[in-house]
């Protein structure tokens, strides 16, 4: 039996072989669900839900609705125990990847290619990008910059102002080029220069700190209850009890 952990890395390699230039993003929140995998190609986002042999269909109906809101197309990658009846559980426009176990390793086969998702909500797809990435799209394609408007407002401007086939390529470009090592600094710089906000300070965690942050903003320092301290108190208490007993005896 193949489990999720046995499937993921080989599945990523399989998708890369099928789609060429692409990027894989794992475990992304979407609505009430979480996408197992997002496959970013040069002109589309694909959601991939993994159902190993050990999984059930308990949450699949809700997951399908959420995937349909966010992605251009969707796959379900399922173990051999599901292959015979998986078509009954996903829409006809979903792609299906079957997973067989051969010599203890997963083997993948595209049983059905995904079709264009008719239920895509462009605003939700745009929400997967960071505010700064949306600004890059605005600066390349729109007359006005909307630098001081909220993310939700900028999404509306982009959706209304850019034809979708171009927009889809622009979104893919941003995620294919996303650099997690520099984006935090870039976002901070944007907050200061474009939005007039104060830079976010890096959080520092003091090692060995015994302070606890309360909901009201106050800080409560926990008592030091290290073993040595407890033993000293115990010894002191025994000494006091012994002194009391001697006084009573006298």
C-alpha positions as CSV (number, residue, x, y, z in Angstrom):
1,X,0.0,0.0,0.0
2,X,1.3,3.5,-0.9
3,X,0.8,6.4,1.5
4,X,0.9,10.1,0.8
5,X,4.5,10.4,1.9
6,X,5.5,7.7,-0.6
7,X,3.7,9.5,-3.5
8,X,4.6,13.1,-3.3
9,X,8.2,13.4,-4.4
10,X,7.9,10.9,-7.3
11,X,4.6,12.7,-8.3
12,X,6.5,16.0,-8.5
13,X,9.1,14.5,-10.8
14,X,6.4,13.0,-13.0
15,X,4.6,16.4,-13.3
16,X,7.9,18.1,-14.2
17,X,8.5,15.5,-16.9
18,X,5.0,16.1,-18.3
19,X,4.9,19.9,-18.2
20,X,8.5,21.0,-18.6
21,X,9.1,24.5,-17.1
22,X,6.9,24.6,-14.0
23,X,6.9,25.1,-10.2
24,X,5.4,23.0,-7.4
25,X,3.8,24.6,-4.3
26,X,2.7,22.4,-1.5
27,X,-0.1,22.7,1.1
28,X,-1.7,26.0,0.2
29,X,-4.8,27.2,2.0
30,X,-7.8,27.8,-0.3
31,X,-11.3,28.5,1.2
32,X,-12.2,25.8,3.7
33,X,-9.7,23.4,2.3
34,X,-6.0,23.0,1.6
35,X,-4.5,22.2,-1.8
36,X,-2.1,19.3,-1.6
37,X,-0.2,20.6,-4.6
38,X,-0.4,23.6,-6.9
39,X,1.3,23.1,-10.3
40,X,2.3,26.4,-11.9
41,X,2.9,26.3,-15.6
42,X,3.7,29.1,-18.0
43,X,0.1,29.9,-18.6
44,X,-2.1,28.2,-15.9
45,X,-2.4,27.1,-12.3
46,X,-3.4,23.5,-11.7
47,X,-4.6,22.1,-8.4
48,X,-3.7,18.5,-7.5
49,X,-5.5,16.5,-4.8
50,X,-3.8,13.3,-3.7
51,X,-5.8,10.4,-2.5
52,X,-3.5,7.5,-1.5
53,X,-4.8,4.0,-0.9
54,X,-5.1,4.9,2.8
55,X,-7.4,7.9,2.2
56,X,-11.2,8.1,2.0
57,X,-13.6,10.4,0.1
58,X,-15.0,11.9,3.3
59,X,-13.9,15.5,2.5
60,X,-13.6,15.3,-1.2
61,X,-16.9,17.0,-2.1
62,X,-15.9,20.2,-0.2
63,X,-12.4,20.0,-1.6
64,X,-13.6,19.8,-5.2
65,X,-15.6,23.0,-4.7
66,X,-12.6,24.8,-3.3
67,X,-10.2,23.6,-6.0
68,X,-12.8,24.7,-8.7
69,X,-12.8,28.3,-7.3
70,X,-9.0,28.8,-7.5
71,X,-7.5,26.9,-10.4
72,X,-7.6,26.8,-14.2
73,X,-7.7,23.0,-14.1
74,X,-7.5,20.3,-11.6
75,X,-6.2,16.7,-11.2
76,X,-6.9,14.0,-8.7
77,X,-4.0,11.6,-8.2
78,X,-5.4,8.4,-6.7
79,X,-4.0,5.1,-5.6
80,X,-5.0,1.8,-7.3
81,X,-7.8,1.1,-4.8
82,X,-9.7,4.2,-6.0
83,X,-8.9,3.9,-9.7
84,X,-12.0,1.9,-10.7
85,X,-14.5,4.3,-9.3
86,X,-12.8,7.7,-9.0
87,X,-14.7,9.1,-12.0
88,X,-17.8,8.9,-9.9
89,X,-16.4,11.3,-7.3
90,X,-14.9,14.2,-9.4
91,X,-16.4,16.4,-12.2
92,X,-15.9,15.3,-15.8
93,X,-13.6,18.2,-16.4
94,X,-11.1,17.1,-13.8
95,X,-8.0,15.2,-14.8
96,X,-7.2,11.8,-13.3
97,X,-3.7,10.4,-12.5
98,X,-3.7,6.8,-11.4
99,X,-0.9,5.5,-9.1
100,X,0.1,1.8,-9.1
101,X,2.8,0.2,-7.0
102,X,5.5,-1.5,-8.9
103,X,8.4,-3.1,-7.1
104,X,7.5,-1.0,-4.0
105,X,7.6,2.3,-6.0
106,X,4.8,4.5,-7.4
107,X,4.1,4.4,-11.1
108,X,1.9,7.2,-12.6
109,X,-0.4,7.2,-15.6
110,X,-2.6,10.0,-16.8
111,X,-6.0,8.4,-17.2
112,X,-7.7,11.6,-18.2
113,X,-6.4,15.1,-19.0
114,X,-8.0,18.0,-17.3
115,X,-10.3,20.3,-19.2
116,X,-10.8,24.1,-18.7
117,X,-12.4,24.7,-15.3
118,X,-15.8,26.4,-15.9
119,X,-16.1,27.4,-12.2
120,X,-12.9,29.4,-11.8
121,X,-13.2,32.6,-9.8
122,X,-10.4,34.9,-11.1
123,X,-10.4,37.0,-7.9
124,X,-9.7,34.0,-5.8
125,X,-6.9,32.9,-8.2
126,X,-5.4,36.4,-8.0
127,X,-5.5,36.2,-4.2
128,X,-2.9,33.5,-4.2
129,X,-0.3,36.1,-5.2
130,X,1.3,38.5,-2.7
131,X,0.4,42.2,-2.8
132,X,3.8,43.1,-4.2
133,X,3.5,40.5,-7.0
134,X,0.1,42.0,-7.9
135,X,1.8,45.4,-8.1
136,X,4.3,44.0,-10.6
137,X,1.4,43.0,-12.9
138,X,-0.2,46.4,-12.5
139,X,3.0,48.3,-13.4
140,X,3.5,46.2,-16.5
141,X,-0.1,46.4,-17.8
142,X,-2.2,49.2,-16.4
143,X,-2.1,53.0,-16.8
144,X,-2.5,53.8,-13.1
145,X,-0.4,52.2,-10.3
146,X,-2.9,52.0,-7.4
147,X,0.0,51.8,-5.0
148,X,-2.0,52.9,-1.9
149,X,-5.1,50.8,-2.5
150,X,-5.8,47.5,-0.7
151,X,-5.1,44.1,-2.1
152,X,-8.8,43.5,-2.7
153,X,-9.1,46.7,-4.7
154,X,-6.0,46.0,-6.8
155,X,-7.4,42.6,-7.6
156,X,-10.6,44.2,-9.0
157,X,-8.5,46.7,-11.1
158,X,-6.4,43.8,-12.5
159,X,-9.4,41.6,-13.3
160,X,-11.3,44.4,-15.0
161,X,-8.3,45.9,-16.9
162,X,-6.4,42.9,-18.3
163,X,-7.6,40.3,-20.7
164,X,-7.6,36.9,-19.0
165,X,-5.2,35.0,-21.4
166,X,-2.6,37.7,-20.8
167,X,-3.4,37.9,-17.1
168,X,-2.9,34.2,-16.7
169,X,0.6,34.3,-18.2
170,X,1.4,37.3,-16.0
171,X,0.4,35.5,-12.8
172,X,2.4,32.4,-13.8
173,X,5.4,34.6,-14.4
174,X,5.2,36.0,-10.9
175,X,5.0,32.6,-9.2
176,X,7.6,31.0,-11.4
177,X,10.0,33.9,-10.5
178,X,9.1,34.1,-6.8
179,X,12.2,34.2,-4.7
180,X,11.4,33.3,-1.1
181,X,14.9,34.5,0.1
182,X,14.3,38.1,-0.9
183,X,10.6,38.7,-0.9
184,X,10.3,39.6,2.8
185,X,12.8,42.5,2.3
186,X,11.1,43.6,-0.9
187,X,7.7,43.7,0.7
188,X,9.1,45.7,3.7
189,X,10.6,48.2,1.3
190,X,7.3,48.5,-0.6
191,X,5.5,49.2,2.7
192,X,7.8,52.1,3.4
193,X,8.2,53.7,0.0
194,X,4.8,53.2,-1.6
195,X,2.3,52.8,1.3
196,X,4.0,55.2,3.8
197,X,3.9,52.6,6.5
198,X,6.6,51.8,9.1
199,X,8.9,48.8,8.3
200,X,8.1,45.6,10.1
201,X,10.6,44.7,12.7
202,X,12.1,41.2,12.7
203,X,10.9,39.2,15.7
204,X,13.6,38.2,18.1
205,X,13.1,35.3,20.4
206,X,15.2,35.4,23.6
207,X,16.6,32.0,24.4
208,X,15.6,30.8,27.8
209,X,13.1,33.6,28.3
210,X,10.3,32.7,30.8
211,X,8.1,35.6,29.8
212,X,4.5,35.0,28.5
213,X,2.6,37.5,26.4
214,X,-1.0,37.9,27.7
215,X,-4.0,38.8,25.5
216,X,-4.2,42.3,26.8
217,X,-0.6,43.1,25.8
218,X,0.9,42.7,29.3
219,X,3.9,40.5,29.9
220,X,3.9,38.0,32.7
221,X,7.2,36.6,33.9
222,X,6.9,33.0,35.0
223,X,8.7,32.0,38.2
224,X,12.0,30.1,37.9
225,X,11.2,26.5,38.7
226,X,14.4,24.9,37.8
227,X,15.3,21.7,39.6
228,X,18.2,23.3,41.7
229,X,15.8,26.0,42.9
230,X,13.2,23.5,43.9
231,X,15.7,21.4,45.8
232,X,17.0,24.4,47.7
233,X,13.4,25.3,48.8
234,X,12.8,21.7,49.8
235,X,15.9,21.6,51.9
236,X,15.1,24.9,53.6
237,X,11.5,23.7,54.4
238,X,12.9,20.5,56.0
239,X,15.2,22.6,58.1
240,X,12.3,24.7,59.3
241,X,10.2,21.7,60.2
242,X,13.1,20.2,62.1
243,X,13.6,23.4,64.1
244,X,9.9,23.5,65.0
245,X,9.9,19.9,66.2
246,X,12.9,20.6,68.5
247,X,11.2,23.6,70.0
248,X,8.1,21.5,70.8
249,X,10.2,18.8,72.4
250,X,11.8,21.4,74.7
